[in-house]
Amino acid sequence: MMVRSLFVSLMLSSFIAHADAPRTFSEAKKVAWKLYAPQSTEFYCGCKYTGNRVNLAACGYVPRKNANRAARIEWEHIVPAWQIGHQRQCWQNGGRKNCTRNDKVYQTAEADLHNLVPSIGEVNGDRSNFSFGWLPEQRGQYGSCLTQVDFKAKKVMPRPSIRGMIARTYMYMSKQYGLRLSRQDTQLYQAWDKTYPVQVWERQRNQQVACVMGHGNAFVGPVDLKACG
């Protein structure tokens, strides 16, 4: 399966293994480029990329509307910055810019590598801050890519192989940063967590991200920080 190649052969360099946790989103993106470089497979569609350019033809991706943005990699918060921030006072007093400048908890959450993945730019833009959920299956919105976006319903249905990881990321972010989830979202992510159990590549990613962050996602499983080098 293509998703298995997403993280299964990631190997952190000695620089990454000994790095401090990023303090800002800008720092996190720099670390993420190094973290994902050995495999270079994006999240939502499983497409390969070189540098920040995506090989769309190789994975059967067909741009929906924005071919230029589809051809580049962007860094996606699985739990969107809006969802992290809008519950905080800083967001009410100036939005994301204010939170980024003045709220330490928000800064840490925005830079959390457990919540950051490489994405095709067009899908990242289309996802916006939409919530995840079930949608009637419709093939071909992005060619062979199985992730779907319903703009009217403001919902995204990710491809099956990443649903479990998405669920466990939401559960982690909720616990780590006091993020309130709706009853509907909680039920969805509990169902996805059960239906799509942790896979080998997800455990390996958790271990490797933990070597940078200093802690793992407990919903994925335990990590060994002594193995970080």
Backbone as CSV, one residue per row, in Angstrom:
resi,resn,N_x,N_y,N_z,CA_x,CA_y,CA_z,C_x,C_y,C_z
1,MET,0.843,-1.195,0.000,0.000,0.000,0.000,0.874,1.238,0.000
2,MET,0.420,2.255,-0.729,1.232,3.464,-0.838,1.405,4.159,0.499
3,VAL,0.347,4.106,1.349,0.462,4.790,2.627,1.570,4.207,3.477
4,ARG,1.830,2.908,3.329,2.879,2.298,4.138,4.225,2.909,3.824
5,SER,4.392,3.357,2.594,5.658,3.992,2.222,5.743,5.425,2.715
6,LEU,4.640,5.936,3.287,4.627,7.333,3.713,5.693,7.621,4.741
7,PHE,5.822,6.745,5.736,6.775,7.002,6.794,7.665,5.806,7.100
8,VAL,7.394,4.632,6.490,7.998,3.413,6.993,9.515,3.423,6.923
9,SER,10.069,4.141,5.938,11.526,4.145,5.836,12.145,5.475,6.234
10,LEU,11.382,6.312,6.932,11.951,7.569,7.408,13.091,7.296,8.378
11,MET,14.203,7.942,8.180,15.328,7.837,9.116,15.762,9.248,9.478
12,LEU,15.741,9.568,10.735,16.144,10.895,11.159,17.656,11.037,11.096
13,SER,18.099,12.178,10.642,19.526,12.464,10.693,19.928,12.736,12.132
14,SER,21.235,12.734,12.407,21.685,13.009,13.766,21.281,14.416,14.182
15,PHE,21.188,15.326,13.209,20.754,16.685,13.537,19.333,16.674,14.082
16,ILE,18.439,15.946,13.396,17.053,15.882,13.829,16.960,15.196,15.182
17,ALA,17.691,14.111,15.363,17.583,13.333,16.598,17.967,14.135,17.824
18,HIS,18.847,15.101,17.645,19.313,15.865,18.790,18.728,17.283,18.818
19,ALA,17.799,17.561,17.902,17.249,18.908,17.818,16.268,19.167,18.948
20,ASP,16.120,20.448,19.292,15.092,20.840,20.236,13.758,20.917,19.505
21,ALA,12.680,20.823,20.261,11.355,20.962,19.668,11.216,22.353,19.050
22,PRO,10.634,22.456,17.872,10.462,23.773,17.244,9.572,24.667,18.095
23,ARG,9.887,25.950,18.104,9.151,26.900,18.930,8.081,27.650,18.155
24,THR,8.206,27.670,16.819,7.252,28.374,15.973,6.888,27.497,14.780
25,PHE,5.822,27.874,14.095,5.410,27.155,12.902,6.496,27.220,11.829
26,SER,7.159,28.365,11.719,8.241,28.497,10.738,9.372,27.522,11.032
27,GLU,9.750,27.418,12.299,10.782,26.452,12.682,10.313,25.032,12.419
28,ALA,9.050,24.750,12.712,8.510,23.403,12.524,8.569,22.979,11.065
29,LYS,8.275,23.891,10.167,8.312,23.558,8.740,9.734,23.231,8.294
30,LYS,10.709,23.953,8.801,12.100,23.673,8.444,12.513,22.280,8.912
31,VAL,12.118,21.930,10.145,12.429,20.598,10.668,11.679,19.534,9.877
32,ALA,10.425,19.826,9.516,9.596,18.847,8.805,10.178,18.494,7.438
33,TRP,10.752,19.482,6.745,11.375,19.184,5.453,12.461,18.126,5.614
34,LYS,13.276,18.240,6.656,14.333,17.266,6.901,13.742,15.928,7.356
35,LEU,12.714,15.993,8.172,12.102,14.786,8.722,11.509,13.892,7.641
36,TYR,10.863,14.505,6.654,10.173,13.733,5.626,10.997,13.524,4.357
37,ALA,12.158,14.142,4.276,12.949,14.090,3.047,13.302,12.681,2.567
38,PRO,13.643,11.737,3.462,14.035,10.417,2.958,12.953,9.704,2.151
39,GLN,11.683,9.937,2.483,10.605,9.242,1.779,9.854,10.139,0.812
40,SER,9.626,11.382,1.200,9.002,12.391,0.333,7.692,11.905,-0.278
41,THR,6.766,11.523,0.583,5.431,11.109,0.163,4.411,11.954,0.893
42,GLU,3.501,12.603,0.130,2.563,13.510,0.787,1.389,12.733,1.380
43,PHE,0.598,13.424,2.194,-0.330,12.787,3.120,-1.675,12.398,2.502
44,TYR,-2.363,13.318,1.882,-3.752,13.098,1.511,-3.953,12.173,0.311
45,CYS,-2.969,12.132,-0.568,-3.131,11.333,-1.786,-2.027,10.302,-1.983
46,GLY,-0.968,10.351,-1.181,0.119,9.388,-1.304,1.038,9.640,-2.478
47,CYS,1.110,10.886,-2.944,1.940,11.214,-4.102,3.383,11.506,-3.668
48,LYS,4.323,11.159,-4.520,5.735,11.442,-4.279,6.057,12.894,-4.651
49,TYR,7.065,13.440,-3.976,7.516,14.781,-4.329,9.030,14.854,-4.242
50,THR,9.588,15.785,-5.000,11.026,16.068,-4.980,11.206,17.549,-4.716
51,GLY,11.981,17.871,-3.675,12.014,19.262,-3.251,10.628,19.632,-2.783
52,ASN,10.052,20.666,-3.388,8.656,20.981,-3.062,7.729,20.759,-4.251
53,ARG,8.195,19.971,-5.237,7.407,19.713,-6.449,6.839,18.303,-6.426
54,VAL,5.557,18.187,-6.713,4.845,16.911,-6.648,4.799,16.262,-8.026
55,ASN,5.063,14.948,-8.063,4.949,14.188,-9.311,3.495,13.744,-9.470
56,LEU,2.675,14.634,-10.010,1.238,14.382,-10.084,0.895,13.229,-11.027
57,ALA,1.562,13.176,-12.154,1.233,12.145,-13.148,1.482,10.748,-12.605
58,ALA,2.536,10.584,-11.820,2.910,9.265,-11.325,1.866,8.677,-10.382
59,CYS,1.129,9.538,-9.672,0.131,9.029,-8.728,-1.291,9.215,-9.233
60,GLY,-1.432,9.673,-10.460,-2.763,9.808,-11.049,-3.567,10.979,-10.528
61,TYR,-2.880,11.968,-9.959,-3.588,13.144,-9.450,-3.925,14.078,-10.607
62,VAL,-5.166,14.519,-10.651,-5.615,15.483,-11.653,-6.072,16.740,-10.918
63,PRO,-5.445,17.885,-11.163,-5.851,19.103,-10.458,-7.336,19.403,-10.658
64,ARG,-7.980,19.779,-9.566,-9.403,20.127,-9.641,-9.590,21.500,-10.269
65,LYS,-8.719,22.455,-9.869,-8.881,23.828,-10.337,-7.560,24.568,-10.439
66,ASN,-6.656,24.336,-9.479,-5.436,25.134,-9.370,-4.214,24.261,-9.618
67,ALA,-3.806,24.157,-10.872,-2.697,23.277,-11.237,-1.379,23.736,-10.623
68,ASN,-1.164,25.033,-10.540,0.086,25.538,-9.962,0.209,25.154,-8.493
69,ARG,-0.857,25.335,-7.743,-0.802,24.997,-6.322,-0.760,23.480,-6.117
70,ALA,-1.397,22.746,-7.025,-1.383,21.281,-6.929,0.020,20.721,-7.102
71,ALA,0.874,21.425,-7.807,2.205,20.915,-8.125,3.218,21.134,-7.013
72,ARG,2.818,21.799,-5.922,3.781,22.070,-4.862,3.317,21.500,-3.523
73,ILE,4.297,21.277,-2.657,4.041,20.773,-1.307,3.833,21.935,-0.345
74,GLU,2.827,21.804,0.498,2.597,22.734,1.590,2.486,21.935,2.886
75,TRP,2.660,22.598,4.013,2.610,21.906,5.295,1.248,22.104,5.938
76,GLU,0.593,20.984,6.184,-0.799,20.951,6.625,-0.910,20.601,8.102
77,HIS,-1.673,21.393,8.829,-2.063,21.027,10.184,-3.269,20.086,10.089
78,ILE,-3.123,18.851,10.573,-4.260,17.930,10.571,-5.410,18.542,11.364
79,VAL,-5.127,18.998,12.574,-6.065,19.844,13.318,-5.757,21.279,12.900
80,PRO,-6.650,21.948,12.185,-6.316,23.251,11.605,-5.958,24.300,12.649
81,ALA,-5.145,25.258,12.222,-4.768,26.361,13.107,-6.005,27.073,13.636
82,TRP,-7.026,27.222,12.805,-8.261,27.868,13.246,-8.897,27.099,14.396
83,GLN,-8.937,25.769,14.272,-9.576,24.977,15.321,-8.769,25.018,16.620
84,ILE,-7.459,25.089,16.505,-6.604,25.218,17.686,-6.815,26.574,18.347
85,GLY,-6.894,27.628,17.532,-6.857,28.980,18.063,-8.173,29.623,18.397
86,HIS,-9.259,29.283,17.682,-10.479,30.083,17.823,-11.124,29.942,19.194
87,GLN,-10.742,28.895,19.947,-11.267,28.736,21.301,-10.481,29.568,22.335
88,ARG,-9.395,30.188,21.906,-8.520,30.912,22.821,-8.781,32.416,22.745
89,GLN,-8.502,33.094,23.845,-8.771,34.529,23.925,-7.963,35.313,22.901
90,CYS,-6.750,34.852,22.638,-5.899,35.577,21.683,-6.555,35.684,20.310
91,TRP,-7.305,34.654,19.922,-7.954,34.643,18.612,-9.069,35.689,18.570
92,GLN,-9.772,35.853,19.674,-10.855,36.832,19.735,-10.307,38.256,19.656
93,ASN,-9.051,38.419,20.037,-8.456,39.762,20.088,-7.480,40.046,18.952
94,GLY,-7.606,39.303,17.849,-6.688,39.584,16.743,-6.390,38.417,15.835
95,GLY,-7.091,37.301,16.029,-6.959,36.185,15.109,-5.625,35.464,15.216
96,ARG,-5.266,34.780,14.138,-4.089,33.922,14.144,-2.804,34.701,14.386
97,LYS,-2.684,35.886,13.793,-1.460,36.667,13.977,-1.234,36.993,15.442
98,ASN,-2.283,37.365,16.125,-2.157,37.712,17.536,-1.782,36.490,18.366
99,CYS,-2.408,35.342,18.055,-2.084,34.106,18.779,-0.627,33.709,18.554
100,THR,-0.187,33.816,17.305,1.181,33.437,16.968,2.191,34.309,17.705
101,ARG,1.881,35.570,17.891,2.816,36.498,18.522,2.770,36.447,20.050
102,ASN,1.584,36.190,20.618,1.404,36.475,22.037,0.915,35.316,22.904
103,ASP,0.569,34.189,22.334,0.024,33.084,23.129,0.985,31.900,23.069
104,LYS,1.669,31.640,24.171,2.692,30.593,24.203,2.112,29.208,23.930
105,VAL,0.923,28.939,24.491,0.305,27.630,24.274,-0.033,27.443,22.801
106,TYR,-0.599,28.482,22.195,-0.919,28.401,20.773,0.349,28.227,19.934
107,GLN,1.398,28.965,20.256,2.653,28.840,19.516,3.165,27.400,19.543
108,THR,3.117,26.783,20.719,3.584,25.407,20.859,2.715,24.451,20.057
109,ALA,1.404,24.654,20.117,0.481,23.782,19.385,0.647,23.933,17.880
110,GLU,0.838,25.166,17.420,0.995,25.430,15.985,2.274,24.793,15.449
111,ALA,3.274,24.637,16.316,4.574,24.088,15.913,4.705,22.601,16.215
112,ASP,3.648,21.955,16.682,3.716,20.551,17.097,3.807,19.640,15.874
113,LEU,4.919,18.946,15.745,5.163,18.101,14.572,4.260,16.878,14.522
114,HIS,3.666,16.487,15.621,2.708,15.377,15.587,1.484,15.742,14.751
115,ASN,1.239,17.030,14.596,0.058,17.517,13.887,0.379,18.045,12.496
116,LEU,1.608,17.868,12.030,2.059,18.478,10.780,2.430,17.419,9.751
117,VAL,1.899,17.559,8.532,2.176,16.604,7.458,2.333,17.348,6.130
118,PRO,3.098,16.766,5.186,3.194,17.365,3.852,1.939,17.087,3.046
119,SER,1.467,18.087,2.336,0.227,17.953,1.573,0.372,18.595,0.203
120,ILE,-0.313,18.033,-0.778,-0.469,18.717,-2.055,-1.138,20.065,-1.785
121,GLY,-0.564,21.127,-2.325,-1.042,22.458,-2.010,-2.508,22.674,-2.312
122,GLU,-2.982,22.155,-3.418,-4.382,22.348,-3.788,-5.310,21.689,-2.767
123,VAL,-4.972,20.487,-2.329,-5.808,19.794,-1.344,-5.758,20.520,-0.008
124,ASN,-4.575,21.009,0.354,-4.435,21.792,1.571,-5.342,23.016,1.527
125,GLY,-5.339,23.704,0.404,-6.189,24.881,0.253,-7.666,24.540,0.259
126,ASP,-8.039,23.469,-0.430,-9.441,23.053,-0.481,-9.932,22.592,0.886
127,ARG,-9.074,21.915,1.633,-9.471,21.449,2.963,-9.777,22.636,3.872
128,SER,-8.974,23.722,3.741,-9.176,24.920,4.546,-9.228,24.527,6.017
129,ASN,-10.253,24.970,6.733,-10.421,24.560,8.126,-11.638,23.648,8.288
130,PHE,-12.018,22.967,7.179,-13.169,22.066,7.212,-12.904,20.905,8.151
131,SER,-13.954,20.404,8.755,-13.837,19.231,9.618,-13.843,17.958,8.777
132,PHE,-13.379,16.873,9.366,-13.406,15.578,8.703,-14.732,14.882,8.983
133,GLY,-15.134,14.013,8.062,-16.369,13.266,8.252,-16.635,12.332,7.098
134,TRP,-17.751,11.657,7.176,-18.162,10.740,6.116,-18.859,11.506,4.997
135,LEU,-18.550,11.144,3.754,-19.214,11.704,2.583,-19.592,10.579,1.633
136,PRO,-20.639,10.767,0.838,-20.937,9.782,-0.208,-19.729,9.657,-1.133
137,GLU,-19.303,8.459,-1.387,-18.069,8.251,-2.151,-18.250,8.666,-3.602
138,GLN,-17.406,9.589,-4.032,-17.419,10.071,-5.404,-15.986,10.096,-5.921
139,ARG,-15.681,9.216,-6.835,-14.319,9.138,-7.362,-14.073,10.238,-8.389
140,GLY,-12.827,10.672,-8.458,-12.412,11.515,-9.563,-12.328,12.994,-9.283
141,GLN,-12.614,13.427,-8.065,-12.502,14.852,-7.763,-11.082,15.345,-7.976
142,TYR,-10.109,14.499,-7.605,-8.691,14.794,-7.829,-8.041,13.633,-8.590
143,GLY,-8.705,13.134,-9.589,-8.168,11.993,-10.326,-8.220,10.734,-9.491
144,SER,-7.069,10.087,-9.294,-7.010,8.832,-8.540,-6.959,9.038,-7.028
145,CYS,-6.802,10.255,-6.573,-6.726,10.527,-5.135,-8.066,10.223,-4.469
146,LEU,-8.023,9.495,-3.359,-9.249,9.047,-2.700,-9.782,10.023,-1.655
147,THR,-9.053,11.092,-1.365,-9.555,12.108,-0.451,-10.572,12.985,-1.175
148,GLN,-11.670,13.306,-0.484,-12.749,14.086,-1.085,-13.065,15.312,-0.235
149,VAL,-13.502,16.375,-0.902,-13.902,17.609,-0.231,-15.305,17.986,-0.689
150,ASP,-16.194,18.257,0.274,-17.538,18.761,-0.016,-17.575,20.212,0.448
151,PHE,-17.537,21.134,-0.504,-17.432,22.549,-0.174,-18.723,23.094,0.432
152,LYS,-19.869,22.585,0.005,-21.134,23.060,0.560,-21.310,22.605,2.008
153,ALA,-20.962,21.352,2.266,-21.088,20.817,3.621,-19.902,21.188,4.507
154,LYS,-18.828,21.707,3.899,-17.582,22.029,4.601,-17.044,20.802,5.341
155,LYS,-16.978,19.706,4.595,-16.501,18.440,5.138,-15.448,17.844,4.214
156,VAL,-14.531,17.075,4.821,-13.498,16.356,4.072,-13.540,14.900,4.506
157,MET,-13.540,14.000,3.530,-13.408,12.580,3.832,-12.034,12.123,3.335
158,PRO,-11.094,11.873,4.254,-9.743,11.462,3.840,-9.729,10.022,3.354
159,ARG,-8.694,9.672,2.626,-8.572,8.293,2.150,-8.520,7.345,3.351
160,PRO,-8.999,6.125,3.183,-9.149,5.214,4.324,-7.870,4.976,5.114
161,SER,-6.730,4.911,4.448,-5.494,4.514,5.110,-4.936,5.546,6.070
162,ILE,-5.469,6.770,6.081,-4.979,7.787,7.016,-6.039,8.193,8.043
163,ARG,-7.206,7.589,7.994,-8.285,7.994,8.907,-7.926,7.721,10.362
164,GLY,-7.307,6.573,10.619,-6.930,6.250,11.984,-5.919,7.232,12.536
165,MET,-4.931,7.576,11.736,-3.910,8.530,12.183,-4.527,9.896,12.449
166,ILE,-5.441,10.316,11.589,-6.126,11.592,11.795,-6.874,11.579,13.121
167,ALA,-7.578,10.493,13.391,-8.329,10.377,14.634,-7.411,10.477,15.843
168,ARG,-6.321,9.753,15.809,-5.407,9.744,16.959,-4.681,11.074,17.110
169,THR,-4.493,11.800,16.021,-3.909,13.137,16.113,-4.872,14.103,16.775
170,TYR,-6.139,14.025,16.400,-7.141,14.876,17.050,-7.237,14.576,18.537
171,MET,-7.228,13.304,18.895,-7.323,12.920,20.301,-6.108,13.423,21.081
172,TYR,-4.933,13.329,20.454,-3.705,13.825,21.075,-3.756,15.337,21.259
173,MET,-4.126,16.069,20.232,-4.143,17.530,20.307,-5.171,18.007,21.322
174,SER,-6.287,17.309,21.407,-7.306,17.662,22.382,-6.779,17.531,23.806
175,LYS,-6.097,16.428,24.068,-5.556,16.193,25.407,-4.370,17.095,25.697
176,GLN,-3.488,17.269,24.743,-2.250,18.013,24.955,-2.495,19.503,25.182
177,TYR,-3.481,20.066,24.478,-3.658,21.514,24.500,-5.044,21.953,24.978
178,GLY,-5.806,21.028,25.547,-7.121,21.389,26.061,-8.101,21.776,24.979
179,LEU,-7.940,21.190,23.800,-8.814,21.512,22.671,-10.159,20.802,22.837
180,ARG,-11.235,21.561,22.846,-12.572,20.984,22.994,-13.074,20.468,21.654
181,LEU,-13.508,19.222,21.642,-14.077,18.609,20.450,-15.580,18.447,20.640
182,SER,-16.322,18.595,19.564,-17.761,18.395,19.642,-18.065,16.924,19.901
183,ARG,-19.267,16.671,20.358,-19.677,15.285,20.596,-19.627,14.484,19.299
184,GLN,-20.041,15.105,18.198,-20.037,14.436,16.906,-18.617,14.072,16.490
185,ASP,-17.681,15.014,16.637,-16.291,14.744,16.273,-15.683,13.669,17.176
186,THR,-15.972,13.749,18.458,-15.445,12.745,19.393,-15.909,11.352,19.009
187,GLN,-17.161,11.209,18.679,-17.698,9.908,18.280,-17.068,9.429,16.978
188,LEU,-16.876,10.353,16.033,-16.255,9.991,14.759,-14.839,9.484,14.969
189,TYR,-14.045,10.206,15.741,-12.645,9.835,15.910,-12.486,8.576,16.757
190,GLN,-13.368,8.360,17.686,-13.348,7.096,18.426,-13.653,5.932,17.494
191,ALA,-14.584,6.134,16.559,-14.925,5.082,15.596,-13.771,4.827,14.639
192,TRP,-13.144,5.895,14.155,-12.016,5.723,13.240,-10.827,5.082,13.942
193,ASP,-10.605,5.461,15.188,-9.508,4.868,15.963,-9.697,3.350,16.074
194,LYS,-10.915,2.924,16.258,-11.213,1.499,16.403,-11.193,0.780,15.060
195,THR,-11.758,1.416,14.044,-11.885,0.783,12.725,-10.556,0.710,11.989
196,TYR,-9.717,1.714,12.201,-8.426,1.798,11.509,-7.311,1.806,12.551
197,PRO,-6.911,0.635,13.043,-5.921,0.554,14.128,-4.542,1.042,13.699
198,VAL,-3.705,1.279,14.685,-2.343,1.774,14.460,-1.570,0.800,13.580
199,GLN,-0.877,1.339,12.582,-0.060,0.534,11.675,1.430,0.757,11.979
200,VAL,2.236,-0.086,11.384,3.674,-0.033,11.643,4.237,1.335,11.292
201,TRP,3.877,1.871,10.128,4.429,3.161,9.700,4.047,4.282,10.659
202,GLU,2.860,4.163,11.266,2.416,5.197,12.198,3.221,5.138,13.498
203,ARG,3.535,3.933,13.971,4.371,3.794,15.163,5.768,4.350,14.911
204,GLN,6.303,4.072,13.729,7.637,4.562,13.396,7.648,6.082,13.313
205,ARG,6.633,6.651,12.715,6.552,8.113,12.655,6.446,8.691,14.058
206,ASN,5.653,8.076,14.909,5.494,8.557,16.280,6.831,8.553,17.016
207,GLN,7.602,7.505,16.831,8.910,7.419,17.475,9.839,8.517,16.968
208,GLN,9.853,8.725,15.684,10.777,9.682,15.091,10.390,11.132,15.387
209,VAL,9.106,11.420,15.388,8.669,12.758,15.773,8.951,13.000,17.256
210,ALA,8.790,11.958,18.063,9.070,12.075,19.500,10.530,12.445,19.753
211,CYS,11.430,11.997,18.889,12.841,12.325,19.052,13.090,13.821,18.892
212,VAL,12.204,14.492,18.185,12.311,15.941,18.039,11.501,16.659,19.115
213,MET,10.278,16.206,19.324,9.380,16.895,20.233,9.686,16.616,21.704
214,GLY,10.325,15.467,21.969,10.600,15.095,23.353,9.499,14.264,23.984
215,HIS,8.450,13.986,23.228,7.364,13.133,23.688,6.608,12.602,22.484
216,GLY,5.950,11.466,22.671,5.172,10.871,21.595,3.693,11.148,21.736
217,ASN,2.933,10.605,20.798,1.475,10.616,20.861,1.051,9.321,21.541
218,ALA,0.569,9.414,22.770,0.233,8.224,23.549,-0.901,7.427,22.933
219,PHE,-1.714,8.050,22.085,-2.809,7.336,21.437,-2.290,6.424,20.332
220,VAL,-1.067,6.670,19.873,-0.413,5.768,18.919,0.298,4.647,19.631
221,GLY,0.977,4.980,20.730,1.678,3.966,21.497,2.906,4.537,22.167
222,PRO,3.634,3.725,22.931,4.800,4.210,23.657,5.965,4.507,22.723
223,VAL,6.872,5.366,23.178,8.100,5.685,22.443,9.275,5.476,23.377
224,ASP,10.456,5.336,22.784,11.684,5.149,23.549,12.617,6.310,23.261
225,LEU,12.609,7.316,24.128,13.441,8.492,23.896,14.929,8.177,24.012
226,LYS,15.270,7.091,24.705,16.688,6.691,24.793,17.216,6.236,23.450
227,ALA,16.325,5.824,22.557,16.745,5.349,21.244,16.986,6.481,20.254
228,CYS,16.778,7.711,20.698,16.903,8.849,19.784,18.372,9.194,19.499
229,GLY,19.283,8.731,20.325,20.694,8.999,20.086,21.206,10.193,20.856
